[in-house]
Amino acid sequence: MKGKGKAAPDGVKVVATNRRARFDFQVEETYEAGLALTGSEVKSLRAGNLSLSDSYAQPRGEELFLVNCRIGEYGPAAFFGHAPLRDRKLLMKREELDKIRGKVEQRGYTLVPLNLHYSKGRIKLEMGLGRGKLKHDKRADEREKEWNREKQRLLRSK
């Protein structure tokens, strides 16, 4: 899965990625979930009208919801359209849902959307279960990334 809108060899087409997620959070596990969407939301996603920044997944009772994900309105739907910021239900197996809910409620983890993609004609959300990084963690990651770039430059120049 390379960039926005590109189809990978395995038939996965990425609609949008949350580039800040791995910078702000230390992702330990990833999960894939389906989304319960309306028709106008699907058409808007096909047009690429989506923002995953500031969104997160939250358990409510026995279900899991995607909160603060903005799917822009679809113009031709007009009166029959959707609310751009409504909470959307995530579709997962019960065992995975229970495992995630336990970690989020008891251990202080956060579910962060990493990307939204098409897989076999279905819209899927890849989420990461992780903890928020502190400022010094972000600085250390940046130093390590810069050092790796410098190493590559030195190896290429020889």
HURAGI-V29994 format. One record per residue. N is the residue number from 1. RES is the residue in one letter. SS is DSSP state (A for helix, B for strand, O for the rest). BURIAL is I if it has 9 or more other ideal C-beta (glycine too) atoms within 8 Angstrom, else O. Layout:
n;res;ss;burial
N;RES;SS;BURIAL
N;RES;SS;BURIAL
This chain:
n;res;ss;burial
1;M;O;O
2;K;O;O
3;G;O;O
4;K;O;O
5;G;O;O
6;K;O;I
7;A;B;O
8;A;O;I
9;P;O;O
10;D;O;O
11;G;O;O
12;V;B;I
13;K;B;I
14;V;B;I
15;V;B;I
16;A;B;I
17;T;B;I
18;N;O;I
19;R;O;O
20;R;O;O
21;A;A;I
22;R;A;I
23;F;A;I
24;D;A;I
25;F;B;I
26;Q;B;O
27;V;B;I
28;E;B;O
29;E;B;O
30;T;B;I
31;Y;B;I
32;E;B;O
33;A;B;I
34;G;B;I
35;L;B;I
36;A;O;O
37;L;O;I
38;T;O;O
39;G;A;O
40;S;A;I
41;E;A;I
42;V;A;I
43;K;A;I
44;S;A;I
45;L;A;I
46;R;A;O
47;A;O;O
48;G;O;I
49;N;O;I
50;L;B;I
51;S;B;O
52;L;O;I
53;S;O;O
54;D;O;O
55;S;O;I
56;Y;B;I
57;A;B;I
58;Q;B;I
59;P;B;I
60;R;B;O
61;G;O;O
62;E;O;O
63;E;B;I
64;L;B;I
65;F;B;I
66;L;B;I
67;V;B;I
68;N;O;O
69;C;O;I
70;R;B;I
71;I;B;I
72;G;O;O
73;E;O;I
74;Y;O;I
75;G;A;O
76;P;A;O
77;A;A;I
78;A;A;O
79;F;A;O
80;F;A;O
81;G;O;O
82;H;O;I
83;A;O;O
84;P;O;O
85;L;O;O
86;R;O;O
87;D;O;O
88;R;B;I
89;K;B;I
90;L;B;I
91;L;B;O
92;M;O;I
93;K;O;O
94;R;A;O
95;E;A;O
96;E;A;I
97;L;A;I
98;D;A;O
99;K;A;O
100;I;A;I
101;R;A;I
102;G;A;I
103;K;A;I
104;V;A;I
105;E;A;O
106;Q;A;O
107;R;A;O
108;G;O;O
109;Y;O;I
110;T;B;I
111;L;B;I
112;V;B;I
113;P;B;I
114;L;B;I
115;N;B;I
116;L;B;I
117;H;B;I
118;Y;B;I
119;S;B;I
120;K;O;O
121;G;O;O
122;R;B;O
123;I;B;I
124;K;B;I
125;L;B;I
126;E;B;I
127;M;B;I
128;G;B;I
129;L;B;I
130;G;B;I
131;R;B;I
132;G;B;O
133;K;O;I
134;L;O;O
135;K;A;O
136;H;A;O
137;D;A;I
138;K;A;I
139;R;A;O
140;A;A;O
141;D;A;I
142;E;A;O
143;R;A;O
144;E;A;O
145;K;A;O
146;E;A;O
147;W;A;O
148;N;A;O
149;R;A;O
150;E;A;O
151;K;A;O
152;Q;A;O
153;R;A;O
154;L;A;O
155;L;A;O
156;R;A;O
157;S;A;O
158;K;O;O
